[in-house]
Amino acid sequence: MSGIVELADLKIIFPTSRGDVNAVDGVTLSVEEGSVFGIAGESGCGKTTIGLALMGIIRKPGRSEGGIRVNGKDVSSMKDEEQRLFRWKEVSMVFQGAMNSLNPVKNIGYQIAEVIRDHSQVTRQKSMEMATELLKKVRLPATILDRFPHQLSGGQKQRVVIAMAIALNPKLIIADEPTTALDVVSQEYVLQMLKAVVEASNSTVVLISHDLSLLAEMCDYIAIMYLGKIMETGRAEDILANPSHPYTLALLDSNITIDKRGKKVESIPGYPPSPINLPRNCRFSDRCAFATSECYESEPPPTTMKDGRTVYCYHPRYEDGEG
């Protein structure tokens, strides 16, 4: 396995009074440099936790087990100062909810310049000049520098956060639900902005979202997660056109799209098991329309399809690799 991101049997555990929560439970994947890699799944499946792990910000009492490597560096073994220098310069994050990512009592210019000065030896004047150029890249006027977050629209705040994420030309950008709480027009504008910025900087992007239509538009590869585990991973166009895992199929059937006009949108029956007491069989079996006795006996091993995707299922669809 080789790539700018390498996860090897990654487990992220949060102890609680009722027992350990297995937020991520044995994830192995590799992200190619220069690609856009999407992670999709229901809320609580562990996709944001993976993003935080790549940034090295899983805080105690949470703990990680397994391998986390970004650009060849072991993130989990870094000391505090190493992590501080590593963040923003080598990996940055567009956090979910731009308003919560910005300091409400500092103006935008100060916040962008602070990121720059904290990681490079430049003067305050130079950092402000760089902040102005960054705003141009995300098509915002220089007057934004003097404004405070509450004076900006949702789309403007999200573009400011993107500007901060690309300030130091990191090799990896993690975008966690970058269009959350935006109207449809602003969503499309932010997506196009993110796409243009990524192409210009040649950065690798891990795009976290529950929106499959967004991933279809943006991603080269995707991983579908359910309750801390990957269900299916491979080329985005292959998985979204011909899903192999029943969970991927169920997600697509529950997604509202224009081509389903007049058709019933199917929901996924039941609820996920508790992450505190995980089953030792296929964890989707109780909600799966195709489950057999085998699915209730043990966890399915990975199956490699002819189109190169990996599916964790005893009965994957399209086993011949064709739609």
Helices and strands as residue ranges (DSSP letters): E 5-16, E 19-31, E 36-40, H 47-55, E 63-70, E 73-74, G 75-77, H 80-86, E 91-94, H 98-101, H 108-119, H 124-137, G 142-146, G 149-151, H 154-165, E 172-176, H 184-201, E 204-208, H 212-218, E 221-226, E 229-235, H 236-241, H 246-253, G 258-260, G 285-287, G 293-296, E 302-304, E 310-312
